[in-house]
Amino acid sequence: MTGTTTEFIMNILVIVFLIAGTFFVISASIGVIRFPDIYTRLHASTKAATLGISGIMIGAFIFLYVEHQIVSGKLILGIIFILLTAPVSAHMIGRAAHSIGIKPWSQDGNTKDEYADALKDK
Amino acid sequence: MNELINTIAIVCMIVVTISIALLLYRVIKGPTNPDRAVALDAIGINLMGMAGLSAILLVTTRLNDVILLIGILLFVGTVGLAKYLEKGVIIDRDDD
């Protein structure tokens, strides 16, 4: 009885994690489509896609543990790797975009670009 | 219960496929080159999600190596692309 109850709760947990992760993945790609600028697109892509992939990986981890009694450390390692490398690559792309002269988007035409000012003062 | 998880995983895979299609639009049309780099990065992350969903659908553990490999190659490729966009070279030697 307790075994089936635990299994039921684990399966519900798998479903919840999968749906939450997929929601964040699709919202990340809608953000990449809809936002007006490279910097805002970086914001959408990095945060939401990292959260979505963490949800899907945790769901797969719990599913494999319930189904096969396998603790798959590679899925957890994948989450940690994405959490480490996504901000680094986003920072590098943002700096490259600024250095090849892409201005930040503004609705009325007078956005303050403090990074350009700091580069000028240096 | 397993049929329900299978159905959920198939629906999630369809949604991730739609997400990759939206990002592919940004890769093709994107106004500048860094936009394309961002969209390619997000496509790689979605591919990792598809591999995880395939591991659930096929009830196997052999796709976990694929997930790690996609992550590592994605990071190296994105860093190389960013350095190329910034300077025009990837490996720069400061001896000249």
Backbone of each chain as ProteinMPNN parsed JSONL, in Angstrom:
{"seq_chain_A": "MTGTTTEFIMNILVIVFLIAGTFFVISASIGVIRFPDIYTRLHASTKAATLGISGIMIGAFIFLYVEHQIVSGKLILGIIFILLTAPVSAHMIGRAAHSIGIKPWSQDGNTKDEYADALKDK", "coords_chain_A": {"N_chain_A": [[0.828, -1.212, 0.0], [1.851, 1.276, 0.908], [3.968, 1.488, -0.839], [2.746, 1.74, -3.358], [1.422, 4.137, -2.914], [3.557, 5.956, -2.532], [4.696, 5.745, -5.041], [2.671, 6.811, -6.61], [2.633, 9.475, -5.735], [5.191, 10.254, -6.537], [4.905, 10.014, -9.32], [2.998, 12.009, -9.837], [4.572, 14.166, -9.139], [6.543, 14.049, -11.143], [4.962, 14.686, -13.387], [4.166, 17.3, -12.76], [6.66, 18.652, -12.704], [7.508, 18.295, -15.352], [5.543, 19.683, -16.833], [5.814, 22.285, -15.831], [8.478, 22.87, -16.578], [8.309, 22.726, -19.381], [6.554, 24.813, -19.854], [8.167, 27.011, -19.114], [10.195, 26.811, -21.013], [8.827, 27.267, -23.475], [7.937, 29.842, -22.964], [10.335, 31.199, -22.857], [11.142, 31.061, -25.54], [9.111, 32.463, -26.793], [9.637, 34.936, -25.663], [12.119, 35.486, -26.867], [11.256, 35.834, -29.467], [9.514, 38.07, -29.213], [10.662, 40.272, -27.862], [12.283, 43.505, -28.215], [15.042, 43.873, -28.645], [18.566, 43.067, -28.633], [19.684, 42.837, -26.079], [17.535, 42.62, -24.275], [16.506, 40.289, -25.313], [18.532, 38.488, -24.659], [18.173, 38.484, -21.911], [15.604, 37.241, -21.667], [16.093, 34.714, -22.886], [18.234, 33.524, -21.379], [17.475, 33.345, -18.563], [14.834, 32.167, -18.458], [15.063, 29.881, -20.077], [17.007, 28.428, -18.717], [15.665, 27.85, -16.31], [13.539, 26.322, -17.318], [14.859, 24.094, -18.462], [15.954, 23.026, -16.181], [13.637, 22.151, -14.845], [12.677, 20.141, -16.613], [14.817, 18.331, -16.534], [14.864, 17.588, -13.805], [12.409, 16.337, -13.654], [12.851, 14.127, -15.393], [14.861, 12.873, -13.953], [13.543, 12.083, -11.537], [11.667, 10.38, -12.657], [13.259, 8.314, -13.804], [14.376, 7.352, -11.469], [12.157, 6.328, -10.086], [11.258, 4.431, -11.899], [13.394, 2.663, -12.568], [15.001, 2.507, -10.353], [17.384, 3.887, -10.573], [19.884, 6.117, -9.812], [20.628, 8.776, -11.541], [23.348, 10.522, -11.994], [24.2, 12.109, -14.04], [22.195, 13.682, -15.107], [21.721, 15.555, -13.073], [24.218, 16.699, -13.109], [24.114, 17.86, -15.631], [22.202, 19.898, -15.162], [23.654, 21.484, -13.338], [25.763, 22.221, -14.956], [24.51, 23.747, -16.98], [23.534, 25.81, -15.378], [25.942, 26.97, -14.661], [27.155, 27.746, -17.115], [25.391, 29.194, -18.752], [25.002, 31.992, -17.894], [27.629, 32.915, -18.378], [28.045, 32.617, -21.162], [25.997, 34.267, -22.062], [26.83, 36.749, -21.102], [29.172, 37.058, -22.627], [28.144, 37.185, -25.253], [26.583, 39.483, -25.046], [28.517, 41.44, -24.505], [30.002, 41.319, -26.845], [28.085, 42.16, -28.689], [27.69, 44.786, -27.83], [30.216, 45.8, -28.348], [30.409, 45.73, -31.116], [28.806, 47.752, -31.768], [25.953, 47.933, -31.349], [23.139, 49.65, -30.457], [21.349, 50.09, -27.34], [17.833, 49.39, -27.132], [15.256, 51.849, -27.332], [12.26, 53.597, -26.502], [11.73, 56.291, -26.869], [14.052, 57.329, -27.826], [16.161, 58.321, -26.258], [17.985, 56.684, -24.573], [20.071, 56.012, -21.794], [23.367, 55.041, -22.043], [25.288, 53.53, -20.052], [27.467, 51.865, -20.006], [28.916, 52.466, -22.296], [29.704, 55.049, -21.631], [31.37, 54.524, -19.453], [33.382, 53.072, -20.747], [34.37, 55.1, -22.309], [35.393, 56.88, -20.443], [37.505, 55.472, -19.422]], "CA_chain_A": [[0.0, 0.0, 0.0], [2.684, 2.48, 0.98], [4.766, 1.544, -2.052], [1.944, 2.306, -4.443], [1.15, 5.545, -2.615], [4.77, 6.712, -2.826], [4.863, 5.778, -6.492], [1.673, 7.744, -7.128], [3.091, 10.848, -5.461], [6.348, 10.521, -7.404], [4.44, 10.233, -10.693], [2.402, 13.351, -9.883], [5.696, 15.118, -9.109], [7.137, 14.032, -12.489], [4.086, 15.414, -14.31], [4.223, 18.731, -12.43], [7.951, 19.21, -13.131], [7.57, 18.342, -16.82], [4.687, 20.753, -17.373], [6.41, 23.582, -15.481], [9.66, 23.083, -17.403], [7.934, 23.021, -20.767], [6.002, 26.179, -19.882], [9.236, 28.016, -19.103], [10.92, 26.743, -22.295], [8.073, 27.939, -24.535], [7.893, 31.284, -22.688], [11.637, 31.749, -23.252], [11.264, 31.274, -26.981], [8.213, 33.567, -27.132], [10.352, 36.149, -25.316], [13.128, 35.764, -27.896], [10.563, 36.364, -30.636], [8.737, 39.281, -29.037], [11.375, 41.416, -27.302], [12.717, 44.344, -29.329], [16.442, 44.253, -28.626], [19.439, 41.937, -28.343], [19.944, 42.709, -24.636], [16.324, 42.067, -23.654], [16.379, 38.9, -25.751], [19.44, 37.714, -23.822], [17.515, 38.344, -20.614], [14.555, 36.223, -21.764], [16.642, 33.404, -23.237], [19.062, 32.903, -20.353], [16.804, 32.972, -17.303], [13.683, 31.272, -18.596], [15.461, 28.584, -20.618], [17.687, 27.689, -17.648], [14.652, 27.323, -15.39], [12.778, 25.269, -17.983], [15.649, 22.873, -18.612], [16.072, 22.423, -14.843], [12.403, 21.42, -14.565], [12.601, 18.905, -17.403], [15.831, 17.383, -16.054], [14.447, 17.039, -12.509], [11.341, 15.393, -13.958], [13.438, 12.895, -15.922], [15.604, 12.233, -12.85], [12.602, 11.398, -10.639], [11.052, 9.273, -13.409], [14.202, 7.192, -13.898], [14.561, 6.781, -10.127], [10.986, 5.521, -9.742], [11.056, 3.324, -12.834], [14.506, 1.712, -12.614], [15.839, 2.657, -9.15], [18.699, 4.361, -11.008], [20.182, 7.509, -9.503], [21.441, 9.183, -12.669], [24.009, 11.763, -11.646], [24.521, 12.929, -15.204], [21.151, 14.694, -15.286], [22.0, 16.638, -12.118], [25.419, 17.368, -13.617], [23.665, 18.715, -16.731], [21.595, 21.104, -14.583], [24.708, 22.341, -12.774], [26.556, 22.759, -16.07], [23.747, 24.834, -17.599], [23.501, 26.938, -14.444], [27.238, 27.651, -14.668], [27.645, 28.269, -18.386], [24.469, 30.088, -19.453], [25.33, 33.411, -17.687], [28.918, 33.27, -18.983], [27.893, 32.81, -22.606], [25.149, 35.44, -22.28], [27.68, 37.92, -20.9], [30.095, 37.229, -23.756], [27.412, 37.649, -26.432], [26.177, 40.869, -24.822], [29.672, 42.33, -24.654], [30.347, 41.364, -28.27], [27.086, 42.988, -29.369], [27.958, 46.196, -27.521], [31.467, 46.268, -28.948], [30.268, 45.971, -32.547], [28.072, 48.985, -31.974], [24.496, 47.851, -31.328], [22.629, 50.519, -29.391], [20.187, 49.575, -26.613], [16.558, 49.837, -27.679], [14.534, 52.805, -26.502], [11.019, 53.963, -27.157], [11.711, 57.698, -27.217], [15.291, 57.721, -28.463], [17.236, 58.828, -25.401], [18.398, 55.756, -23.519], [21.412, 56.276, -21.31], [24.227, 53.877, -22.202], [26.328, 53.803, -19.054], [28.671, 51.071, -20.294], [29.706, 53.231, -23.27], [30.326, 56.156, -20.9], [32.471, 53.984, -18.654], [34.476, 52.75, -21.66], [34.965, 56.349, -22.785], [36.164, 57.494, -19.366], [38.665, 54.678, -19.034]], "C_chain_A": [[0.857, 1.254, 0.0], [3.533, 2.619, -0.285], [3.983, 2.156, -3.192], [1.63, 3.769, -4.186], [2.36, 6.418, -2.938], [4.976, 6.843, -4.331], [3.893, 6.774, -7.132], [2.132, 9.192, -6.932], [4.272, 11.213, -6.354], [5.901, 10.785, -8.839], [3.784, 11.592, -10.855], [3.499, 14.408, -9.93], [6.368, 15.207, -10.477], [6.295, 14.874, -13.444], [4.167, 16.916, -14.052], [5.523, 19.35, -12.925], [8.03, 19.316, -14.653], [6.745, 19.5, -17.367], [5.278, 22.121, -17.055], [7.628, 23.876, -16.354], [9.315, 23.426, -18.831], [7.315, 24.406, -20.889], [7.12, 27.213, -19.92], [10.02, 28.002, -20.414], [10.153, 27.496, -23.382], [7.974, 29.437, -24.252], [9.226, 31.937, -23.018], [11.671, 32.005, -24.744], [10.265, 32.326, -27.468], [8.867, 34.906, -26.782], [11.407, 36.503, -26.35], [12.466, 36.308, -29.154], [10.074, 37.785, -30.395], [9.545, 40.487, -28.566], [12.075, 42.209, -28.402], [14.223, 44.422, -29.537], [17.289, 43.027, -28.294], [19.612, 41.749, -26.833], [18.728, 42.158, -23.902], [16.106, 40.621, -24.082], [17.311, 37.99, -24.973], [18.819, 37.451, -22.456], [16.484, 37.218, -20.65], [15.163, 34.841, -21.947], [17.366, 32.756, -22.063], [18.245, 32.425, -19.154], [15.745, 31.914, -17.521], [14.101, 29.912, -19.135], [16.212, 27.768, -19.57], [16.69, 27.061, -16.684], [13.877, 26.172, -16.033], [13.566, 23.984, -18.109], [15.864, 22.217, -17.256], [14.821, 21.63, -14.497], [12.33, 20.105, -15.308], [13.603, 17.865, -16.891], [15.443, 16.78, -14.713], [13.308, 16.043, -12.701], [11.878, 14.068, -14.465], [14.2, 12.134, -14.842], [14.671, 11.447, -11.94], [11.961, 10.207, -11.355], [11.986, 8.07, -13.485], [14.418, 6.54, -12.539], [13.385, 5.893, -9.751], [10.928, 4.272, -10.603], [12.147, 2.26, -12.707], [15.329, 1.657, -11.337], [17.271, 3.042, -9.529], [18.843, 5.808, -10.585], [21.145, 7.997, -10.572], [22.065, 10.535, -12.374], [24.276, 12.664, -12.829], [23.465, 13.986, -15.46], [21.367, 15.871, -14.343], [23.23, 17.418, -12.564], [25.069, 18.298, -14.782], [23.033, 19.988, -16.227], [22.675, 22.05, -14.081], [25.515, 22.987, -13.894], [25.831, 23.915, -16.753], [23.707, 26.053, -16.688], [24.824, 27.686, -14.43], [27.5, 28.373, -15.986], [26.684, 29.232, -19.073], [24.744, 31.567, -19.16], [26.632, 33.832, -18.346], [28.748, 33.537, -20.476], [27.008, 34.015, -22.91], [25.952, 36.72, -22.109], [28.591, 38.15, -22.1], [29.358, 37.719, -24.995], [26.995, 39.103, -26.263], [27.327, 41.835, -25.001], [30.094, 42.443, -26.113], [29.369, 42.256, -29.025], [27.322, 44.46, -29.081], [29.208, 46.689, -28.227], [31.37, 46.401, -30.458], [29.226, 47.04, -32.819], [26.568, 48.853, -32.076], [23.985, 48.656, -30.149], [21.487, 49.824, -28.646], [18.894, 50.198, -27.133], [15.924, 50.853, -26.744], [13.304, 53.259, -27.263], [11.039, 55.408, -27.63], [13.061, 58.192, -27.701], [16.364, 58.276, -27.571], [17.486, 57.873, -24.241], [19.819, 56.09, -23.1], [22.214, 54.989, -21.365], [25.421, 54.04, -21.277], [27.596, 52.999, -19.335], [29.553, 51.796, -21.302], [30.402, 54.406, -22.587], [31.524, 55.673, -20.087], [33.655, 53.623, -19.548], [35.167, 54.01, -22.142], [35.852, 56.973, -21.717], [37.467, 56.762, -19.092], [39.917, 55.07, -19.816]], "O_chain_A": [[0.637, 2.174, -0.787], [3.787, 3.731, -0.748], [4.502, 3.003, -3.919], [1.574, 4.565, -5.123], [2.222, 7.483, -3.54], [5.371, 7.895, -4.833], [4.247, 7.487, -8.071], [2.032, 10.02, -7.837], [4.355, 12.33, -6.864], [6.44, 11.668, -9.506], [3.974, 12.261, -11.871], [3.393, 15.404, -10.645], [6.724, 16.296, -10.928], [6.828, 15.673, -14.214], [4.228, 17.712, -14.989], [5.514, 20.439, -13.498], [8.551, 20.296, -15.186], [7.194, 20.218, -18.261], [5.254, 23.019, -17.896], [7.798, 25.003, -16.82], [9.934, 24.301, -19.437], [7.514, 25.097, -21.888], [7.039, 28.186, -20.67], [10.462, 29.051, -20.883], [10.744, 28.274, -24.13], [7.93, 30.233, -25.19], [9.26, 33.101, -23.417], [12.168, 33.041, -25.184], [10.534, 33.014, -28.452], [8.689, 35.893, -27.496], [11.583, 37.675, -26.684], [13.043, 37.151, -29.84], [10.202, 38.632, -31.279], [9.156, 41.622, -28.841], [12.428, 41.634, -29.432], [14.656, 44.995, -30.537], [16.78, 42.055, -27.736], [19.678, 40.614, -26.36], [18.867, 41.323, -23.009], [15.585, 39.815, -23.311], [16.952, 36.857, -24.654], [18.92, 36.351, -21.913], [16.48, 36.346, -19.782], [14.792, 33.9, -21.246], [17.149, 31.58, -21.772], [18.308, 31.256, -18.774], [15.747, 30.88, -16.853], [13.563, 28.89, -18.709], [16.075, 26.545, -19.53], [16.834, 25.905, -16.286], [13.591, 25.169, -15.38], [13.026, 22.899, -17.893], [15.949, 20.992, -17.169], [14.919, 20.548, -13.918], [11.973, 19.076, -14.734], [13.293, 16.676, -16.818], [15.66, 15.589, -14.49], [13.238, 15.029, -12.006], [11.43, 13.005, -14.034], [14.19, 10.903, -14.815], [14.949, 10.296, -11.602], [11.736, 9.159, -10.751], [11.561, 6.937, -13.257], [14.619, 5.328, -12.451], [13.575, 4.827, -9.166], [10.595, 3.189, -10.121], [11.842, 1.068, -12.737], [16.256, 0.854, -11.235], [18.236, 2.596, -8.908], [18.019, 6.645, -10.953], [22.334, 7.682, -10.533], [21.407, 11.569, -12.486], [24.549, 13.852, -12.657], [23.774, 15.063, -15.968], [21.224, 17.029, -14.734], [23.288, 18.64, -12.421], [25.64, 19.38, -14.916], [23.281, 21.059, -16.781], [22.638, 23.251, -14.347], [25.905, 24.151, -13.799], [26.44, 24.937, -17.07], [23.827, 27.187, -17.151], [24.846, 28.898, -14.213], [28.011, 29.492, -15.983], [27.12, 30.024, -19.908], [24.725, 32.362, -20.1], [26.752, 34.961, -18.821], [29.233, 34.541, -20.997], [27.232, 34.712, -23.9], [25.783, 37.67, -22.874], [28.77, 39.284, -22.544], [29.871, 38.572, -25.72], [27.042, 39.876, -27.219], [27.161, 42.914, -25.569], [30.493, 43.513, -26.572], [29.773, 43.022, -29.9], [27.176, 45.298, -29.971], [29.275, 47.84, -28.656], [32.174, 47.121, -31.049], [28.802, 47.223, -33.96], [25.948, 49.603, -32.832], [24.337, 48.395, -28.998], [20.738, 49.053, -29.246], [18.859, 51.366, -27.52], [16.033, 50.743, -25.523], [13.292, 53.304, -28.493], [10.447, 55.736, -28.658], [13.205, 59.385, -27.967], [17.412, 58.679, -28.076], [17.235, 58.202, -23.081], [20.667, 56.411, -23.934], [21.806, 53.969, -20.81], [26.441, 54.614, -21.66], [28.686, 53.412, -18.94], [30.779, 51.761, -21.198], [31.544, 54.731, -22.913], [32.562, 56.334, -20.039], [34.805, 53.838, -19.166], [36.378, 54.022, -22.361], [36.913, 57.521, -22.014], [38.423, 57.353, -18.59], [40.983, 54.491, -19.605]]}, "seq_chain_B": "MNELINTIAIVCMIVVTISIALLLYRVIKGPTNPDRAVALDAIGINLMGMAGLSAILLVTTRLNDVILLIGILLFVGTVGLAKYLEKGVIIDRDDD", "coords_chain_B": {"N_chain_B": [[-1.007, 4.907, -14.873], [1.52, 5.162, -16.03], [0.861, 5.448, -18.692], [-0.28, 7.952, -18.658], [1.942, 9.547, -18.022], [3.457, 9.075, -20.3], [1.815, 10.26, -22.265], [1.85, 12.935, -21.399], [4.565, 13.462, -21.758], [4.782, 13.254, -24.525], [3.173, 15.383, -25.35], [4.629, 17.498, -24.23], [6.925, 17.258, -25.758], [5.991, 17.99, -28.277], [5.388, 20.667, -27.772], [7.935, 21.677, -27.22], [9.032, 21.32, -29.719], [7.578, 23.196, -31.202], [8.602, 25.452, -29.981], [11.287, 25.339, -30.818], [10.867, 25.802, -33.515], [9.937, 28.459, -33.483], [12.272, 29.719, -32.538], [13.918, 29.18, -34.671], [12.888, 30.805, -36.616], [13.806, 33.25, -35.616], [16.541, 32.831, -35.901], [16.83, 32.773, -38.691], [15.75, 35.234, -39.581], [16.682, 37.211, -37.875], [17.706, 40.521, -36.934], [20.387, 41.35, -36.442], [23.729, 39.906, -36.165], [24.441, 39.003, -33.447], [21.838, 38.466, -32.466], [21.21, 36.146, -33.854], [23.11, 34.455, -32.744], [22.221, 34.295, -30.074], [19.75, 33.034, -30.481], [20.583, 30.582, -31.517], [21.923, 29.524, -29.308], [19.734, 29.196, -27.564], [18.338, 27.287, -29.037], [20.021, 25.078, -28.775], [19.756, 24.61, -26.012], [17.069, 23.875, -25.943], [17.273, 21.5, -27.374], [18.611, 19.914, -25.512], [16.529, 19.611, -23.684], [14.758, 18.139, -25.288], [16.193, 15.762, -25.506], [16.094, 14.865, -22.847], [13.315, 14.45, -22.575], [13.051, 12.394, -24.441], [14.46, 10.415, -23.117], [12.662, 9.891, -21.088], [10.488, 8.917, -22.595], [11.5, 6.633, -23.886], [12.317, 5.112, -21.777], [15.064, 4.787, -20.885], [18.556, 5.031, -19.962], [20.574, 5.802, -21.513], [20.714, 8.142, -22.838], [21.72, 10.137, -21.305], [24.414, 10.769, -21.435], [24.374, 11.994, -23.901], [22.999, 14.326, -23.325], [24.803, 15.7, -21.63], [26.909, 16.002, -23.439], [25.817, 17.619, -25.467], [25.45, 19.934, -23.953], [28.123, 20.699, -23.305], [29.335, 21.069, -25.844], [27.707, 23.086, -26.771], [28.341, 25.233, -25.069], [31.058, 25.677, -25.725], [30.805, 26.299, -28.451], [29.219, 28.633, -28.354], [30.854, 30.425, -26.965], [33.012, 30.597, -28.759], [31.708, 31.716, -30.973], [30.944, 34.193, -29.934], [33.434, 35.386, -29.446], [34.346, 35.505, -32.052], [32.503, 37.274, -33.186], [33.158, 39.559, -31.805], [35.887, 40.268, -32.303], [36.661, 39.273, -34.785], [38.484, 37.281, -34.932], [39.204, 34.089, -33.436], [41.122, 32.751, -31.829], [43.311, 34.716, -30.276], [46.513, 36.07, -30.384], [48.618, 37.876, -28.357], [51.072, 38.943, -29.232], [51.956, 40.622, -31.17]], "CA_chain_B": [[-0.193, 6.09, -14.537], [2.601, 5.288, -17.002], [0.306, 5.986, -19.944], [-0.45, 9.397, -18.472], [3.269, 10.198, -18.137], [3.841, 9.034, -21.713], [1.056, 11.281, -22.999], [2.384, 14.252, -21.015], [5.885, 13.649, -22.381], [4.606, 13.51, -25.965], [2.671, 16.758, -25.496], [5.753, 18.399, -23.942], [7.851, 17.23, -26.888], [5.395, 18.803, -29.343], [5.537, 22.083, -27.415], [9.354, 22.042, -27.401], [9.255, 21.43, -31.166], [7.068, 24.515, -31.608], [9.56, 26.442, -29.473], [12.46, 25.334, -31.706], [10.465, 26.443, -34.771], [9.935, 29.913, -33.252], [13.651, 30.195, -32.474], [14.489, 29.085, -36.016], [12.493, 32.057, -37.284], [14.721, 34.314, -35.187], [17.862, 32.568, -36.486], [16.86, 33.121, -40.114], [15.385, 36.609, -39.872], [17.264, 38.11, -36.899], [18.25, 41.729, -37.562], [21.847, 41.409, -36.357], [24.344, 38.602, -35.933], [24.281, 38.506, -32.079], [20.513, 37.866, -32.315], [21.283, 34.768, -34.336], [23.874, 33.67, -31.771], [21.334, 34.036, -28.931], [18.722, 32.054, -30.851], [21.232, 29.272, -31.636], [22.14, 29.069, -27.939], [18.462, 28.711, -27.026], [17.992, 26.045, -29.734], [20.779, 23.999, -28.137], [19.153, 24.284, -24.712], [15.847, 23.115, -26.227], [17.662, 20.138, -27.768], [18.838, 19.165, -24.277], [15.219, 19.241, -23.161], [14.202, 17.057, -26.101], [16.87, 14.516, -25.152], [15.535, 14.422, -21.571], [11.977, 13.893, -22.821], [13.227, 11.1, -25.109], [14.846, 9.454, -22.084], [11.435, 9.468, -20.402], [9.622, 8.155, -23.493], [12.099, 5.341, -24.215], [12.708, 4.494, -20.501], [16.459, 4.382, -20.98], [19.492, 5.967, -19.348], [21.743, 5.98, -22.389], [20.721, 9.472, -23.446], [22.258, 11.139, -20.375], [25.685, 11.22, -22.012], [24.065, 12.913, -25.004], [22.636, 15.619, -22.722], [26.044, 16.369, -21.206], [27.727, 16.341, -24.621], [25.199, 18.792, -26.105], [25.735, 21.101, -23.124], [29.518, 21.128, -23.405], [29.589, 21.593, -27.191], [26.975, 24.346, -26.876], [29.104, 26.301, -24.403], [32.26, 25.982, -26.517], [30.393, 26.969, -29.681], [28.742, 29.988, -28.1], [32.003, 31.273, -26.63], [33.74, 30.847, -29.997], [30.93, 32.628, -31.812], [30.999, 35.532, -29.34], [34.758, 35.96, -29.688], [34.452, 35.835, -33.468], [31.727, 38.48, -33.454], [33.752, 40.737, -31.184], [37.164, 40.687, -32.853], [36.936, 38.74, -36.101], [39.308, 36.087, -34.782], [38.798, 33.32, -32.256], [42.304, 32.613, -30.981], [44.111, 35.917, -30.494], [47.817, 36.076, -29.724], [48.953, 39.267, -28.08], [52.521, 39.105, -29.338], [52.345, 41.411, -32.324]], "C_chain_B": [[0.926, 6.283, -15.557], [2.114, 5.825, -18.334], [0.128, 7.491, -19.847], [0.887, 10.124, -18.621], [3.74, 10.189, -19.588], [3.123, 10.105, -22.519], [1.576, 12.676, -22.704], [3.722, 14.506, -21.701], [5.754, 13.92, -23.873], [4.119, 14.932, -26.201], [3.792, 17.767, -25.252], [6.731, 18.431, -25.114], [7.306, 18.043, -28.062], [5.572, 20.29, -29.046], [6.979, 22.543, -27.591], [9.68, 22.162, -28.887], [8.744, 22.771, -31.698], [8.037, 25.609, -31.169], [10.795, 26.515, -30.363], [12.111, 26.007, -33.033], [10.442, 27.959, -34.623], [11.357, 30.455, -33.215], [14.32, 30.152, -33.84], [14.097, 30.296, -36.855], [13.441, 33.181, -36.901], [16.112, 34.093, -35.759], [17.901, 33.041, -37.933], [16.686, 34.614, -40.304], [16.181, 37.638, -39.085], [17.979, 39.326, -37.439], [19.775, 41.784, -37.534], [22.398, 40.017, -36.075], [24.278, 38.132, -34.479], [22.886, 37.954, -31.786], [20.527, 36.415, -32.741], [22.046, 33.886, -33.351], [23.013, 33.319, -30.562], [20.32, 32.96, -29.266], [19.34, 30.665, -31.006], [21.514, 28.675, -30.265], [20.852, 28.484, -27.362], [18.013, 27.43, -27.723], [18.753, 24.864, -29.125], [20.198, 23.596, -26.801], [17.858, 23.504, -24.909], [16.159, 21.692, -26.663], [17.981, 19.284, -26.551], [17.522, 18.728, -23.655], [14.585, 18.117, -23.954], [14.877, 15.735, -25.783], [16.359, 13.975, -23.82], [14.153, 13.822, -21.736], [12.061, 12.556, -23.548], [13.651, 10.033, -24.118], [13.628, 8.989, -21.301], [10.608, 8.563, -21.305], [10.175, 6.752, -23.75], [12.487, 4.543, -22.988], [14.117, 3.925, -20.585], [17.333, 5.424, -20.303], [20.652, 6.277, -20.28], [21.781, 7.355, -23.033], [21.333, 10.524, -22.533], [23.617, 11.654, -20.837], [25.45, 12.236, -23.122], [23.73, 14.304, -24.455], [23.887, 16.39, -22.315], [26.86, 16.841, -22.399], [27.152, 17.562, -25.336], [25.509, 20.044, -25.294], [27.143, 21.615, -23.307], [29.801, 21.734, -24.78], [28.881, 22.929, -27.397], [27.752, 25.494, -26.245], [30.328, 26.683, -25.225], [31.887, 26.741, -27.787], [29.939, 28.388, -29.452], [29.886, 30.932, -27.761], [32.816, 31.594, -27.886], [33.034, 31.837, -30.894], [30.985, 34.053, -31.265], [32.361, 36.171, -29.584], [34.93, 36.332, -31.153], [33.685, 37.104, -33.789], [32.406, 39.724, -32.909], [34.99, 41.217, -31.933], [37.41, 40.236, -34.286], [37.885, 37.573, -36.097], [38.837, 35.353, -33.544], [39.956, 33.165, -31.29], [43.199, 33.812, -31.247], [45.406, 35.801, -29.688], [48.257, 37.518, -29.566], [50.45, 39.498, -28.203], [52.901, 39.935, -30.554], [51.966, 42.866, -32.172]], "O_chain_B": [[1.254, 7.414, -15.915], [2.827, 6.553, -19.026], [0.351, 8.219, -20.814], [0.967, 11.174, -19.259], [4.34, 11.154, -20.061], [3.73, 10.778, -23.352], [1.731, 13.501, -23.605], [3.991, 15.613, -22.167], [6.511, 14.713, -24.433], [4.576, 15.61, -27.121], [3.905, 18.764, -25.965], [7.297, 19.477, -25.434], [8.067, 18.709, -28.764], [5.867, 21.079, -29.943], [7.229, 23.657, -28.052], [10.497, 22.994, -29.283], [9.389, 23.402, -32.535], [8.266, 26.574, -31.898], [11.302, 27.602, -30.64], [12.944, 26.701, -33.615], [10.875, 28.676, -35.526], [11.637, 31.512, -33.781], [15.182, 30.978, -34.142], [14.869, 30.757, -37.696], [13.841, 33.976, -37.751], [16.805, 35.06, -36.075], [18.886, 33.641, -38.363], [17.398, 35.215, -41.108], [16.353, 38.775, -39.523], [18.804, 39.182, -38.342], [20.392, 42.221, -38.506], [21.654, 39.08, -35.787], [24.071, 36.937, -34.265], [22.748, 37.065, -30.947], [19.937, 35.556, -32.085], [21.691, 32.727, -33.139], [23.056, 32.19, -30.073], [20.049, 32.078, -28.451], [18.702, 29.669, -30.666], [21.366, 27.469, -30.067], [20.866, 27.416, -26.749], [17.383, 26.575, -27.101], [18.196, 23.776, -28.975], [20.141, 22.411, -26.47], [17.566, 22.582, -24.147], [15.4, 20.772, -26.361], [17.679, 18.09, -26.526], [17.407, 17.609, -23.155], [13.945, 17.236, -23.38], [14.223, 14.692, -25.785], [16.202, 12.764, -23.666], [13.839, 12.804, -21.119], [11.239, 11.672, -23.307], [13.256, 8.874, -24.247], [13.558, 7.83, -20.892], [10.078, 7.551, -20.845], [9.411, 5.789, -23.826], [12.943, 3.407, -23.12], [14.331, 2.73, -20.381], [16.91, 6.561, -20.093], [21.608, 6.942, -19.882], [22.757, 7.706, -23.697], [21.459, 11.683, -22.929], [23.938, 12.828, -20.654], [26.201, 13.199, -23.277], [24.116, 15.322, -25.03], [24.021, 17.577, -22.611], [27.43, 17.932, -22.384], [27.901, 18.441, -25.765], [25.796, 21.098, -25.863], [27.355, 22.819, -23.449], [30.43, 22.788, -24.878], [29.383, 23.801, -28.106], [27.82, 26.59, -26.803], [30.612, 27.867, -25.407], [32.556, 27.704, -28.163], [30.233, 29.269, -30.26], [29.906, 32.083, -28.197], [33.259, 32.729, -28.065], [33.668, 32.696, -31.506], [31.064, 35.011, -32.033], [32.443, 37.359, -29.894], [35.569, 37.332, -31.478], [34.153, 37.928, -34.574], [32.262, 40.813, -33.465], [35.146, 42.413, -32.179], [38.297, 40.777, -34.946], [38.086, 36.93, -37.127], [38.151, 35.926, -32.698], [39.817, 33.409, -30.091], [43.786, 33.92, -32.324], [45.401, 35.485, -28.499], [48.267, 38.286, -30.528], [51.04, 40.178, -27.364], [54.071, 39.951, -30.935], [52.228, 43.669, -33.068]]}, "name": "protein", "num_of_chains": 2, "seq": "MTGTTTEFIMNILVIVFLIAGTFFVISASIGVIRFPDIYTRLHASTKAATLGISGIMIGAFIFLYVEHQIVSGKLILGIIFILLTAPVSAHMIGRAAHSIGIKPWSQDGNTKDEYADALKDKMNELINTIAIVCMIVVTISIALLLYRVIKGPTNPDRAVALDAIGINLMGMAGLSAILLVTTRLNDVILLIGILLFVGTVGLAKYLEKGVIIDRDDD"}
